[in-house]
């Protein structure tokens, strides 16, 4: 655990992705909403982007319902969607029916918020991260969130403003440096892995027919684990120096990126809530 944080106009909230491990972040954000915490700037990647949207619209419990309750009801993660949609997940349901009908997104509250929110994608042409803000165009909001969550190899390329995009986690999984570049000198960083975790630097070759029109995204995918591990090094260094607060799972994470076991997901959500609650209690007691 990190030093006790104080939120002011220079404090950013940084949300890592991690697929279904993002339910840990959902627990943290629900706790934050229960304590009426706001941040002047939030940046989210992949699952951190989609779950962050519900935080920005102050819809406490919405992301939990989407990630756990409706997963059990609709089973929207399945290899069968690879055949139907060329996607491991039912994006038509998740980014269509969910926000529009099943668990309507509160676009008005989001638009009225004075707080900034950026979502990270990876540009397939340049192989570089892009940071998007949108509060008024509902279609563009969904396009950005969908692109940020489009996992390589198992999801189709998505488009934002006509540009081909994939998961922001390919190039900037933990955008702490982005937050600093925007003028925020303090940060609360929510991770979905235990401290000390590092990706194995497996050398692999991408078959030539995959992303053949996008050589830079192929390069970014090869470098992905190296870039991510460097970011984890930086986060732990900043944490040890007392410059940032990091909230992460304390128990060994047993949830997979495309986890479908709702009991495991519920336990990780509850841990996220508990870890955040303990940190806030310690903050108040100081």
Secondary structure by P-SEA (a helix, b strand, c coil): ccccccccccbbbbbbbccccaaaaaaaaaaaaaacccccbbbbccaaaaaaaaaaacccaaaaaaaccccccccccccccccccccccccccccccccccccccaaaaaaaccbbbbbbbbcccccbbbbbbbcccaaaaaaaaaaaacccccccccccccccccccccccccaaaaaaaacccccbbbbcccccccccccccccccccccccaaaaaaaaaaaaaaaaaaaaaaaaaaaccbbbbccccccccccccccaaaaaaaaaaaaaaaaaaaaaaaac
